[in-house]
Amino acid sequence: MPAFEIVAEEPALDSGNPATLPAKERKTRVRRFHALGLKDYARLLLPLLGVGVLGGAARLKYPYWWPATDLVFFVADSFIVSSVLGVLVVLFWARLLVERVSDGLAQRLIGRGLPPELQAPIRDIVGTDLVTDHYVKTYAFSTPEDGYVSVDIEVRYELRNYSEAARDYAPEIAAEILFQPEFRFLEYGIAGRKIYTFSDENLSSKVETVDELNVRRVPRSALPPLSLKPVRTGEKSACQVTWRYRVTVPDQYCDLTEFGEATIGATLQLQDLPEELEFISGRDASLHHEVGSQSWYFDKSFISGQHLSAWWFRKFSRQSSRHIAR
């Protein structure tokens, strides 16, 4: 998902170890080749079929008593065989050959001289298909009670397909079981076209618990896929996604927002914050935040696997402030 939401516990204040995140599922590699239409196949196959028809006509219609019969029949047979082989190459082998050649060139041109372990992430970036934009995450905090606070979170973003062919897409979300996540609302689709909406009742049936990862999630496989046309074919509309969920966490915690897809810019916003709590985010040169503002805008691009951190704590906790400032 272009926003894999994880709320993770802040380690002890004197510890420098980062919070452990659930393991991510391995992504399948998607080939970036245009799906040929009927017109494309016609342009490729018609010359080959024409050569085959010409060879067949010569083989059947050329009188045997005319001169150079053996030569004409030999050329006609060559045309027929060439036509059949050409059609087979176009239909079955051309894409495989292009993929093999492109992979070989990529190994020599992308990160040339680097170990294969470093070339692989670079190829993943170059091969990015789905890109998220206008990412906004909004927090609404309840009044702390007995050291805990409920946080209503809304995540909105737009997603476009920059590959050569149409791609199926469905969002996903996950949170640690420890925080008692309640997934309350999901809506995704293209405005003016097909839009899928799930509320408390029908969304709860799609939630699954992964004990080995200690997370509760709504996987992509549980949601109907939406077909996204490529931007380069003239598609201007984006898939708009909205998630709403609630978690219950201690009043001094850290929230990690991990990006599952390449993302251009991200904004964290505050809707409701009790007076006794303080909320901060940043430690990044790309951050745009004015004193007293309720939003933190990160003017940068994120690749899959990168994340943003946000902290909240009680205002009287000076030790927490010094820890985060470091």
N, C-alpha and C positions, 0 to 999 in steps of 0.2 A: 504494500500500500504506500502511497506516497506520503503517508504519515503514520509511522508505526509508533503508537503512543505507549509510553512506559512511564509510570510513576514509580520512582525508586527511592529507597530510604537513604538519607544522608548518613554516612558513616560517623563514628564517634568523632567529636570535634578535633581531637588531637591526632586523628589518623589521616594519612594522606592517601589511603587506598580508595580508588573509585568504586562506586556501587557496581555490582555485577548485573549484567543485562542478560535476559534470556537469549539462548542461541537462536540465530536466524535460519530460516529455511533456505536451502540452496536453490538459487534461481536457475531456471533453464535458459540456455542461451537461445536467443531469437535471431534468426537470420534476417538481415536487412535487404531483402530483394523484393522488387515490385511484383505483385501478382498480375500476370499478363491477362489482358482482356481478349475478347474475340477479335477485335481489330488488330491488336498486336500479333496474335497468332496468325491472322490472315496475311499480314505484311511479311511475316517470316516464312510461312508455308506456301503461299501462292507461287513464288518463283520456283521453289523445289518441285511443286506439283506440276507446274508448267513444263519443266524440263522432263519430268517423267512422262507426261502426256505426249510431248514431242518425240521422245524416244519410242514410246509404244506405237505412235502413228507411223513412224518411219519403219518400225519392225513389221507392221502389219500391211502397210499400203505400198511400200517400195517394191516395184516389180522385180522379180528375180532375174529377168532377162536384160535389165538395164545394166550399164557399166558399174564397176566397183561395188558389186553387191556385198561381197564379204566385208569390205571396209565400212559401208553404210550400216550393215547389221551389227558390226562390232561397236561402232559409235552409238547406235541406238541402245544396245544392251548396256553400254557404259552409262548412258543417260538414265536408264531405268534404275540401275543399281545405285547410282549416285543420289537419285531422288529419294529412294527408300531409305538409304543411310542418313540423308539430310533430315528427313522427317523424324526418324528415330532420335537423332541427336537433339533436335529442337524440343521434342516432347519429353524426353527422358534423361538426357545426359548433360545438356547445356548448363543448367543451374548448378549441378554437382561440380562440373569443371570450373565454373566461375568461382564457386565457394572455395574450392581447393586452391586455386590461384590466388584469390584474395587473402586467404589465411597465410599463404606462403609469403606474399608481399608484406602483409601486416607484421609478420615476425621480423622482417628485415628493415622496415621503415619506421615502425612505431617503437620508440625507445631503443633505437639501434645500439647494440652493444651491451644493453642491460640484461641481467639474468631473467630467465623466463618468469620467475616469481614476481618481478616488478613489471614485466611487460603485460601480464594478464590484467591487472587493474587498469592500466592505461587503455587496453583494448575494450574493457568494459565501459569506460567513460566515452570513448569514441563511438561505441556501439549503442549508446543510450537511445531508447525509443520513446519512452513516456517521460514527459517533463511537467512538473508541478509549478504553478505560478499563483500569485495572490494568496499565499498561505497566511491564515490568521488563526491564532489560538487565543481564546478568551477564558479568563478565570473569574469565577464568582464564589467567594468564600463565605461560609456561615460563621456565626460567633463561636469561638473556641469553647469547648466544654470538656472538662476532665482531661485536658491535654491533647484533645483531638479536634479536628475541624473537617467539615464536609466541603468538598470542592466540586462545583458544577462546572464542567469544561465543555466548551464548544470549539470544534475545529472545522474550519472552512478552507477550501482551496479549489483551484481549477486545474484541470489536467488535459494536456494535448498530446497527440500522437505525431511524433516527428520521424517515424520510420517510412518505409516505402509502401507498406501495405496496411490494410485495416487490422486493428488489434482489438481483441476482447479484453475488457477491463472490469474488475470488481474491487471495491475497497476492502480493507481489513483493519482490525484494531485489536489490541491486546493490552492487558494490565495485570499486575501481579495480584494473586488471590488475597494476599495479605491486606490489600487496601479495599476489599469488598466492592469491586467495581460493579456498577449498574449501568448497562448500556441502554439508553432510553430512546434514542432517535437516530435514524439514518435516512438520508435522502441523497440520491445521486442520479445524474442523467444530464441530458442536453436540453436546454430551455427551448420550448416549442416542439419537442419531440418526446421520446420515451423517457419517463422519469420514474424511478423506483423509490417508494417511501415505506419505511418500517418504523413502527412505534414500539412502545413497551411490550405489548402482548406478542406481536408477531416477530419482534426482534429477539426476545428471550429464547424462543425455540431454536435459534440459530447459534446460540452461545455454546461453546464447548470448553471444557477444562482440561488442560494439559498438565498432569501432575508432575511429570519429570522436569518441566520448565517452571512449575509453580505459577502458571499464568492462566487467566481466563480470557478467551478471545472469541471474536467473530471472524472466521477464516473466509478467504475469498471463495473457496469451494462451496460455501453455504449460501452464497448470494448469486442471483442471476447475472450473467456477464452482459456488458454493454459494448456494442461494437463501435469503435472509434475510427473514423476515417483519417487518413494522413493529412497533415497541414498542407503539404506540397501539392495536393490535388485540389486545393482551393477551399478546404474545410476551415472555416473561421471560428465556429462555435466550439467551446470547450466543455468538457464534462465537469459539472459543478458538483462538489461533494460536501455534505454537512454531517458531522457527527456530534451527538450530545451524550454525555455520560457523567456519572458521579462517582467519586472515590472518597473514602474516609481515611484520613492520614493524621499523624501527629502534627501539632501546630508548629513544628520546626522540622522541615523536610525539604527535599530536593526533587524537582520534577525534570525528567529527561524527555525531550522530544526528539526522537530519532527519525530521520528521513529515509523512507524505503525507496524513494525515487529521486532522481535529480530534481532540485528545487531552486527556483530563482527568487530570492528574497523571502523573508519570513517576518511576521509581526506577532508579538505577544502583547495581549491587552488585559487590563483589569476592569472588571465590571463592578464588583463589590468586594471591598476589603475592610474588615473590622479595624477600628482604631488601634487596637492592641497588637495588630500584626503589621509586619513590614515585608515588602516584596521587592526583590531585586533580580536583575538578570544582566548579562553582558560579559565584561572582560574580553571584549572583541573590538578591534579597530573599526569594524564596519558598523558598529552600533550607533543608531540615532535615537537619542533620548534626552528630552529636556527635563530639567528639575520640576517636579510637580506634575509631569505628564503621566498619563495612565497607559502609555503604549511604549513598546521597545521594538524598533524596526531595525532589522539586520539587512543591510544593503550588500548582499553577497550571494554567491551561488553555492549550494550545498550538493555534494554527491551522495549517492546511496551509502548509508552507514554513518554519516556525520550526524551530529545532534546539537541541540541547544539545551542549556541548563537554566533553571529558574529556582530561586530559593525563597522560602518564607519562614519567618521566625518572629517571636515576640520582641517588641521594641526594646524592652528593658534588658535583653540578652546581649550585653556588650561583647561578651566572649564570642558569640556567633558572628557579630559584625566584624571583629578582628580576623576571625578565621576565614570568612568569605572574601574580605579585602585582600588577604594574602593570595 
